[in-house]
Amino acid sequence: MSSELGLRERKKLETRRLLAEVATRLFAERGFDAVTVADIAAAANVSDKTVFNYFPTKEDLVLNGREEHESELLRAVRERSVEEPVLAVVRRHTLAIAERLNALPAERRAAFRKVIQSTPSVHTRIRQMSLQSEEQLAQILAEQTGASAGDPTPRVVASIIGVLTRLAYGVVSGPPGKRKSHAETTESIVNAFELCEQGLAAYGVRTRP
């Protein structure tokens, strides 16, 4: 039974990724607003209902990978060993996501980038997802550290982690000429985490002119 469930889940995951890939390609080719759910269903050879079963909105189709990344981060923090610092887990996760994004075919990265840059509603959905993930992360941290209800520390840490994890998308985002290579993205991630791991003690300190 467990093997059957495993196969079923794998098929669901494959269908989900296929729909997201097909939709992103169509959005990049025709424009987000010009593509209907029926168009996506036809191109993926599934019913309209199947598309809606997996993705409530068109924006979610574009951001399927990002949703997976957010879920993986929450799971990694929740399941970390008691001896492992939170930032160590997040750093490992963020570098892995940057590596995974860099491994995507160039045309897929280009399609994703084009849709992101040209669709305000997708930007709005990204912000919603980020805030939701940070809220969930703050709850996990509060539970793990025993923080009191009025302690803002878990929320502050979750917000900082949100900023750090978004650095992974440097390899696929940004206007032409300003996008970072994988090496540059990795360097940015490492530098940012090292700064936070030092407690931001020297951040903002300036010398007198």
N, C-alpha and C positions, 0 to 999 in steps of 0.2 A: 504493500500500500504506500509506504513512504517513497519508494522509487517512482510510483505512478504520480504521486503528488509533486515530486521533484521534476518530472518530465512536464507535467502540466504547468508548473510555475515557469519553467524555462520557455515553454511555448508562448506563454503570456508575455514574458519579457521580450522575446523575439518580435512578437506582434507589436508591442508597444514601441520598440525601437524602430521597427519598419515604418510605422505610421508617422513617427516624429521625423524620420529622415525624409520620407516622401513629402510630407507637409512643408518642411523647411526648404526643400528644393523648389517646390511649386511657389511658395511665397517669394523666394528670391527671383524666380523667373518672371512671375506675373504681377507681383505686388501683394501684400498681405490682404488688403481689402478685396482684391479681385478674385481671390480663391475661396470657394465655398467648401463646407464639410463634404458635400456630395462629390466635389472634384477630388478631394483627398481620398475618399472612400473608393471611388472608381479607379484612381491611379494605384491604390494599394490592393485592389480586388477584394474589398470587404464591404459590408453594409454601412450605411450612415450610422446605424445604431451601435455598431462595433466601435466606430470612432468615438462616439459620445460616451460609451462605456469606459473607455480608457482615458479620455481627455474631455473634461467638462467644457473647456474653452479652447479657442484657436491659439491663444497665447500659451497655454499649457503644452501644446504640441511643439512649439519652438523651444520651450524650456525643460523638456523632459530630462535631458542630461543633467541640467543644473539641479533639478529636484532630486535626482538620484544622489548627486554629490552632497546635498544638504542632509539627506537621510543617512548617508554613510558617516558623515561627520558626527551627527548626534549619536549614532550607534557606537562609534569609536570612543567618544568621550564617556558615554554611559558604561561601556564595558571595559574601560581601562583598568589596569591594576591599581591598587591603592597606593603603590609606591611611585607611580608614574605621574609627573606633572602634566597638567592640562595642556600647556603650550607645546610640550614635546609631542603629544598626540596630534594636536592641530597642525603643527609644523610638518610632520610626516604625511598627514592627510593632504595638506595643501600642495606639497611638492609632488605627491603622487597624481593629483588632479592635473597639475600643470603638465606633467609627463604624458598623461593620458590624452589631454587636449592636443598636445603637440603631435601625437601619433595619428591623429585623425587625418584622413585624406585632405589635401589642400582645397579641393573643391567644396568639401563639406564645411570646412572652416570659413571659406569665403562666403558661402550661402548663409551660414549662421550670422556672420558679421554683417552682411548686407541687410538681413531682416531686422537685426537688433538696431542698427543705425537708422533705419527708415520707418520704424513702427513705434510711435509713442506708447501705445497700449501695452507693448511688450516691456518697455522700460518700467511702466507702472506695475506690471505683474512681477518684475524682478524685485522691485522695492518691497512689494507685499510679501513675497517669498522670503526675502532677507529678514524682514522684521519678524515674521512668524518663526523663522528658524532661530533667531536670536532670543525670542521669548521662550522657546522650548529649551534652548541651551541654558538660559539663565535659571530655569526651573531645575534642570538636572544638576547644575553647579550648586544651587542652593541646597538641594537635598543631600548632595555628596559632602558638602562642607558644614552642614548644620547651621547655615546662616539664618538669622532671625527674619521675620517677615518684613521688618523695616530696613534691613541691611541692603544698601544699593550695590554692594560689591559684585555679586553675581551678575547683575544686569550690566554693570560697567565692563566687566571682563568679557561678557558675551558680546557686547558691542565692539570691543577691540578685536575679538576673534573674528567677528563678521567682516571687519575691514581687512584683516590679514588674509582670510581665505579668499576674498575677492581678487587678491593679487594674482591668483592662479590663472585668471582669465585674460591676463595681459597678452598672452600669445594669440588670442582670437579676437580681441576687442581693440578699439581705438581707430582713428582715421588713418588713411594711407600716409606713410612716412613717420607715423608716431607709434605704430604697433611694435611691440617688443618681440625679439627673438626668444626662443626657448631659454637660451643661456642668460639673456638679460632678465627674463621673467624669474628664473631661478635665483639669480643674484639679488633681485629686488626682494623676493620672499625671504631669503636667508638673512639679508641685512635688516629687514623689518622685524623678523623674529628675534634676532640678536639684540636689537634695540629694546624690544619689549622684555626680553629675558633679563636685561640689566635694570629693569624697573623704571625706565625712562628717567633715570636720575639726572643725566646731563642734557636731556632734551630741552631745547629752547635757550640754553645758556649762550650768551654772546659776550664778546670782548669789547671793551670800550674803544672807540675810534681814536 
